[in-house]
Amino acid sequence: MKTFFKIFIGLIILAIFGGTLYYLYDKSQTKPVVYTTASPFVETIIKKTVATGSVVPRKEIAIKPVVSGIIDALYVEPGDQVKKGDLIAKVRIIPNMLNLNNARSRLEQAKISLSNAQADYNRQEELFDKDVIAASEYEDADIALRQAKQEVEAAENNLQLIKEGQTKNTGETTNTLIRSTIDGMVLDVPVEEGNSVIESNTFNEGTTIANVADMGEMVFEGKVDETEVGKISEGMELILTIGAIEKESFTAILEHISPKGVEENGAIQFEIKAAVKLKDNQFVRAGYSANADIVLERVDSVMAIQESLIQFENDSVYVEVETQPQVFEKRYIKTGLSDGINIQVLEGLDKDTKIKSGTVEG
């Protein structure tokens, strides 16, 4: 029995020793390297630079009053569509007391002059009917009466204009009724009923009652770094990405590049503007932030490979192509446009070629 256990333990020791030797031998053997391959593919390659900015209406108008006063009524809210001439607000005039007093005094003086002219006319008319005075004297009295009446009417209109901002002869055409000057959408109404407003004049730009814009014609306004501005020109196509509108891009045409740069955070930036092409019945809100990819060059549906697959030798470019399974040879190729990830292949490859990639499997 003891002999059996001795033999059994010996066999176990031999098995462990043999297994250890095999494991060490297996580890010492170099495993063959297996390379993965990639093939050319059809791709649209776009070389671009990026500008940041926002989308704004091309035509945005600030509606301002031409008389000072208090907002008596507002007829629109942000988001309303208005036509040219539609009512925006009504202003109630608070007259200047000095001007009001002068106007009243002028009216009283005009009435006194009218009364005197009327009495003189009546006397002259009576004398003329009796052939006591010449016709010229009667005509002078008639002219003086008409002038006095005209002065009274003018004084009344002046008083009414100071008090109400309109005269009785103007009808609905009044400075107190603020109307839209363009067709568009009301973007903002920064005042409320009861607010005081200042008229727009030579010395003051006036209080803005509403901002109205044509939302059917939008432009991208952005800035480009000085290192990139020399690569772009008017008429170039922009691919616009709006942060608030996911999974959709817009096309824009570059219209303007500022001739003067502005320093921002230590870098010189140049302002650009581009006309945005909106789709039918598509609404884009004013002020959306956006990024514009400015297309410097573009090729559509061309053969391409990943740029990481190419290698350089002096002034030549080559890739390693598979001639037999896991057998590769150097092949020189001619390349075209690159976007930094993919590169166009002009000569040297076809769609069935297998190229050694940088990934290695053990």
C-alpha positions as CSV (number, residue, x, y, z in Angstrom):
1,M,0.0,0.0,0.0
2,K,2.8,2.3,0.9
3,T,4.5,1.5,-2.4
4,F,1.3,2.5,-4.3
5,F,1.2,5.9,-2.7
6,K,4.8,6.5,-3.4
7,I,4.3,5.7,-7.1
8,F,1.1,7.9,-7.2
9,I,2.9,10.9,-5.6
10,G,5.8,10.4,-8.0
11,L,3.5,10.5,-11.0
12,I,1.9,13.7,-9.8
13,I,5.3,15.4,-9.4
14,L,6.3,14.2,-12.9
15,A,3.0,15.6,-14.4
16,I,3.5,19.0,-12.7
17,F,7.1,19.1,-13.9
18,G,6.2,18.2,-17.4
19,G,3.4,20.7,-17.6
20,T,5.7,23.4,-16.4
21,L,8.3,22.5,-19.0
22,Y,5.6,22.6,-21.8
23,Y,4.2,26.0,-20.6
24,L,7.7,27.5,-20.6
25,Y,8.4,26.1,-24.0
26,D,5.1,27.4,-25.4
27,K,5.8,30.9,-24.0
28,S,9.2,31.0,-25.5
29,Q,7.7,30.4,-29.0
30,T,7.2,33.6,-31.1
31,K,3.6,33.8,-32.3
32,P,3.0,34.9,-35.9
33,V,1.8,38.5,-36.4
34,V,-1.5,39.0,-38.1
35,Y,-2.2,42.3,-39.7
36,T,-5.7,43.7,-40.4
37,T,-6.4,45.3,-43.7
38,A,-8.6,48.1,-45.1
39,S,-9.9,48.8,-48.5
40,P,-10.5,52.1,-50.4
41,F,-14.0,53.5,-50.3
42,V,-16.1,56.2,-52.0
43,E,-16.3,59.4,-50.0
44,T,-17.1,63.1,-50.4
45,I,-14.0,65.0,-49.1
46,I,-14.4,68.6,-47.9
47,K,-11.5,70.8,-46.9
48,K,-12.9,73.5,-44.6
49,T,-12.2,76.1,-41.9
50,V,-14.6,77.0,-39.1
51,A,-16.2,80.3,-38.1
52,T,-18.3,80.9,-35.0
53,G,-21.2,83.4,-34.8
54,S,-25.0,83.7,-34.9
55,V,-27.9,83.8,-37.3
56,V,-29.7,87.2,-37.5
57,P,-32.3,88.8,-39.8
58,R,-30.9,90.8,-42.7
59,K,-33.4,93.5,-42.1
60,E,-34.3,94.4,-38.5
61,I,-35.9,97.8,-37.8
62,A,-36.2,99.6,-34.5
63,I,-39.6,101.4,-34.4
64,K,-39.2,104.8,-32.6
65,P,-41.7,107.6,-31.9
66,V,-41.5,111.0,-33.4
67,V,-43.2,112.6,-30.4
68,S,-42.3,112.4,-26.7
69,G,-45.0,111.2,-24.3
70,I,-46.4,108.2,-22.5
71,I,-47.4,104.8,-24.1
72,D,-51.1,104.9,-24.0
73,A,-51.7,101.5,-25.7
74,L,-49.7,98.7,-27.3
75,Y,-51.2,96.7,-30.1
76,V,-48.6,94.0,-30.7
77,E,-46.7,91.4,-28.8
78,P,-43.4,89.6,-29.6
79,G,-44.0,87.0,-32.3
80,D,-46.9,88.8,-34.1
81,Q,-46.7,89.3,-37.8
82,V,-47.3,92.8,-39.0
83,K,-47.6,94.6,-42.3
84,K,-46.2,97.9,-43.3
85,G,-48.5,100.6,-41.8
86,D,-50.0,98.3,-39.1
87,L,-50.4,100.0,-35.6
88,I,-47.7,99.2,-33.1
89,A,-48.6,101.6,-30.3
90,K,-50.3,104.9,-29.4
91,V,-48.5,107.7,-27.5
92,R,-50.2,110.2,-25.3
93,I,-48.5,113.5,-25.4
94,I,-47.7,115.3,-22.2
95,P,-47.4,118.9,-23.4
96,N,-44.7,121.3,-22.3
97,M,-46.4,123.9,-20.1
98,L,-44.4,126.8,-21.6
99,N,-45.3,125.9,-25.1
100,L,-48.9,125.2,-24.1
101,N,-49.2,128.7,-22.5
102,N,-47.6,130.4,-25.5
103,A,-50.1,128.6,-27.8
104,R,-53.1,129.6,-25.8
105,S,-51.8,133.2,-25.7
106,R,-51.4,133.2,-29.5
107,L,-54.9,131.9,-30.0
108,E,-56.4,134.6,-27.7
109,Q,-54.5,137.3,-29.6
110,A,-55.7,135.9,-32.9
111,K,-59.3,136.0,-31.7
112,I,-58.9,139.6,-30.7
113,S,-57.4,140.5,-34.1
114,L,-60.3,138.6,-35.8
115,S,-62.9,140.5,-33.8
116,N,-61.3,143.8,-34.7
117,A,-61.0,142.8,-38.4
118,Q,-64.6,141.7,-38.4
119,A,-65.8,145.1,-37.0
120,D,-63.7,147.0,-39.5
121,Y,-65.0,144.9,-42.4
122,N,-68.6,145.5,-41.3
123,R,-68.0,149.3,-41.3
124,Q,-66.2,149.3,-44.6
125,E,-68.9,147.1,-46.2
126,E,-71.7,149.5,-45.0
127,L,-69.8,152.5,-46.4
128,F,-69.1,150.7,-49.7
129,D,-72.7,149.8,-50.1
130,K,-73.5,153.6,-49.8
131,D,-70.7,154.4,-52.4
132,V,-68.9,156.4,-49.7
133,I,-65.5,154.6,-50.1
134,A,-63.6,153.2,-53.0
135,A,-63.7,149.5,-53.8
136,S,-60.0,149.2,-53.0
137,E,-60.6,150.2,-49.4
138,Y,-63.4,147.6,-49.1
139,E,-61.1,144.9,-50.6
140,D,-58.4,145.8,-48.0
141,A,-60.8,145.2,-45.2
142,D,-61.9,141.9,-46.7
143,I,-58.3,140.7,-47.0
144,A,-57.6,141.7,-43.4
145,L,-60.6,139.7,-42.2
146,R,-59.6,136.6,-44.1
147,Q,-56.0,136.9,-42.8
148,A,-57.4,137.2,-39.2
149,K,-59.6,134.1,-39.7
150,Q,-56.6,132.2,-41.1
151,E,-54.5,133.2,-38.1
152,V,-57.1,132.0,-35.7
153,E,-57.3,128.6,-37.4
154,A,-53.5,128.3,-37.4
155,A,-53.4,129.2,-33.7
156,E,-56.1,126.6,-32.9
157,N,-54.2,123.9,-34.9
158,N,-51.0,124.8,-33.1
159,L,-52.7,124.5,-29.7
160,Q,-54.3,121.2,-30.6
161,L,-51.0,119.9,-32.0
162,I,-49.2,120.7,-28.7
163,K,-51.9,119.1,-26.6
164,E,-52.8,116.0,-28.7
165,G,-50.0,115.7,-31.3
166,Q,-52.4,116.1,-34.2
167,T,-54.7,118.6,-35.8
168,K,-58.4,118.3,-36.7
169,N,-57.5,118.2,-40.4
170,T,-55.0,115.3,-40.3
171,G,-57.6,112.6,-39.7
172,E,-55.9,109.3,-38.8
173,T,-52.4,110.5,-40.0
174,T,-51.0,111.4,-36.6
175,N,-47.7,111.3,-34.9
176,T,-49.2,109.8,-31.8
177,L,-50.0,106.5,-33.6
178,I,-46.8,104.5,-34.1
179,R,-46.9,102.2,-37.1
180,S,-44.7,99.6,-38.6
181,T,-42.4,100.7,-41.4
182,I,-41.8,97.2,-42.9
183,D,-43.5,93.8,-43.2
184,G,-42.2,91.3,-40.7
185,M,-42.3,89.8,-37.3
186,V,-42.2,91.6,-34.0
187,L,-39.1,90.4,-32.2
188,D,-39.2,92.5,-29.1
189,V,-41.4,95.1,-27.4
190,P,-39.1,96.7,-24.8
191,V,-41.7,99.1,-23.4
192,E,-45.0,98.7,-21.5
193,E,-48.1,100.8,-21.3
194,G,-47.5,103.7,-19.1
195,N,-43.8,104.0,-19.9
196,S,-42.4,107.4,-21.0
197,V,-40.8,107.6,-24.4
198,I,-38.5,110.1,-26.1
199,E,-39.0,111.2,-29.7
200,S,-36.4,110.4,-32.3
201,N,-34.6,113.6,-33.4
202,T,-31.3,115.1,-34.5
203,F,-29.9,115.0,-30.9
204,N,-31.5,111.8,-29.6
205,E,-32.0,108.4,-31.2
206,G,-35.3,108.0,-29.3
207,T,-36.9,105.2,-27.3
208,T,-37.3,101.9,-29.1
209,I,-41.0,100.8,-29.0
210,A,-40.6,97.6,-31.0
211,N,-38.1,95.7,-33.1
212,V,-39.5,94.3,-36.4
213,A,-37.6,92.0,-38.7
214,D,-38.1,90.1,-41.9
215,M,-37.6,86.5,-40.8
216,G,-37.6,85.2,-44.3
217,E,-34.2,86.5,-45.1
218,M,-31.5,85.5,-42.5
219,V,-27.7,86.1,-42.5
220,F,-24.9,84.4,-40.6
221,E,-22.6,86.9,-38.8
222,G,-19.4,85.4,-37.5
223,K,-15.7,85.9,-37.1
224,V,-12.7,84.3,-38.6
225,D,-9.1,84.2,-37.3
226,E,-6.5,86.1,-39.2
227,T,-4.7,82.8,-39.9
228,E,-7.7,81.6,-41.9
229,V,-9.1,84.8,-43.5
230,G,-6.6,84.7,-46.4
231,K,-7.9,81.3,-47.5
232,I,-11.5,82.5,-48.0
233,S,-13.2,84.7,-50.5
234,E,-16.7,86.1,-51.2
235,G,-18.9,83.6,-53.0
236,M,-17.7,80.6,-51.1
237,E,-20.1,78.1,-49.8
238,L,-20.6,77.7,-46.0
239,I,-22.1,74.7,-44.3
240,L,-24.0,76.1,-41.3
241,T,-24.7,74.1,-38.1
242,I,-27.1,75.7,-35.6
243,G,-26.8,74.4,-32.1
244,A,-30.5,74.6,-31.3
245,I,-31.5,72.7,-34.5
246,E,-30.1,69.2,-34.2
247,K,-29.3,66.8,-37.1
248,E,-29.8,69.5,-39.7
249,S,-27.4,71.7,-41.6
250,F,-27.9,74.8,-43.8
251,T,-26.2,76.2,-46.8
252,A,-25.0,79.8,-46.9
253,I,-23.1,81.9,-49.4
254,L,-20.3,84.2,-48.1
255,E,-21.1,87.8,-49.0
256,H,-18.8,90.0,-47.0
257,I,-15.4,89.8,-45.4
258,S,-14.4,92.8,-43.2
259,P,-11.3,94.7,-44.5
260,K,-10.4,95.5,-40.9
261,G,-9.7,93.1,-38.0
262,V,-10.6,93.5,-34.4
263,E,-8.5,92.2,-31.5
264,E,-10.3,89.7,-29.2
265,N,-8.5,87.9,-26.4
266,G,-5.1,88.6,-28.0
267,A,-6.1,87.4,-31.5
268,I,-7.2,89.4,-34.6
269,Q,-10.6,88.5,-35.8
270,F,-12.3,89.5,-39.1
271,E,-16.1,89.7,-39.3
272,I,-17.8,87.8,-42.1
273,K,-21.5,87.7,-43.3
274,A,-23.2,85.0,-45.3
275,A,-26.7,84.7,-46.8
276,V,-28.5,81.7,-45.3
277,K,-30.6,79.5,-47.7
278,L,-33.7,78.6,-45.8
279,K,-35.9,75.7,-46.9
280,D,-39.6,76.3,-47.7
281,N,-41.7,77.3,-44.7
282,Q,-38.6,76.8,-42.4
283,F,-38.4,79.1,-39.4
284,V,-35.1,80.0,-37.7
285,R,-35.2,82.2,-34.6
286,A,-33.1,85.4,-34.5
287,G,-29.9,85.1,-32.5
288,Y,-29.3,81.4,-32.7
289,S,-25.6,80.6,-32.2
290,A,-24.1,78.8,-35.1
291,N,-20.8,77.3,-36.5
292,A,-20.0,77.8,-40.2
293,D,-17.8,75.3,-42.0
294,I,-16.3,77.3,-44.8
295,V,-15.7,75.0,-47.8
296,L,-12.2,75.7,-49.2
297,E,-12.2,72.8,-51.5
298,R,-14.6,69.9,-52.2
299,V,-14.6,66.7,-54.3
300,D,-17.7,64.5,-54.5
301,S,-17.9,60.7,-54.6
302,V,-14.2,59.9,-55.1
303,M,-12.0,57.0,-54.1
304,A,-10.4,57.6,-50.7
305,I,-8.5,55.9,-47.9
306,Q,-7.9,56.8,-44.3
307,E,-5.0,59.2,-44.1
308,S,-3.4,57.2,-41.3
309,L,-2.7,54.4,-43.8
310,I,-0.3,56.3,-45.9
311,Q,3.5,56.6,-45.4
312,F,6.1,59.0,-46.7
313,E,9.4,58.4,-48.4
314,N,11.3,61.5,-49.4
315,D,8.7,63.3,-51.7
316,S,6.7,60.2,-52.4
317,V,3.7,58.6,-50.7
318,Y,3.1,54.9,-50.5
319,V,1.0,52.3,-48.8
320,E,1.6,48.6,-48.1
321,V,-0.8,46.4,-50.1
322,E,-1.5,42.7,-49.6
323,T,-0.4,40.6,-52.6
324,Q,-0.9,37.2,-50.8
325,P,-2.5,36.4,-47.4
326,Q,-0.4,38.4,-44.9
327,V,2.2,39.2,-47.5
328,F,2.6,42.9,-48.2
329,E,4.5,45.1,-50.6
330,K,5.2,48.8,-51.0
331,R,3.1,50.6,-53.6
332,Y,3.5,54.2,-54.5
333,I,0.3,56.2,-55.0
334,K,-0.8,59.6,-56.0
335,T,-3.1,61.5,-53.6
336,G,-5.4,64.5,-53.9
337,L,-7.6,66.4,-51.4
338,S,-7.5,65.6,-47.7
339,D,-9.8,66.7,-44.9
340,G,-7.4,65.5,-42.2
341,I,-9.1,62.1,-41.7
342,N,-9.6,60.8,-45.2
343,I,-7.5,61.5,-48.3
344,Q,-8.4,61.2,-52.0
345,V,-6.5,58.6,-54.1
346,L,-5.9,59.6,-57.7
347,E,-3.7,56.7,-58.9
348,G,-2.2,53.4,-57.7
349,L,-5.2,51.7,-56.0
350,D,-8.6,50.2,-56.9
351,K,-11.6,49.4,-54.8
352,D,-10.5,45.8,-54.2
353,T,-7.0,46.6,-53.0
354,K,-6.3,45.5,-49.4
355,I,-4.0,47.8,-47.5
356,K,-2.2,47.0,-44.3
357,S,-3.6,49.0,-41.4
358,G,-1.9,50.1,-38.3
359,T,-3.9,47.6,-36.1
360,V,-2.0,44.4,-35.1
361,E,-3.5,41.3,-33.8
362,G,-1.4,38.8,-31.8
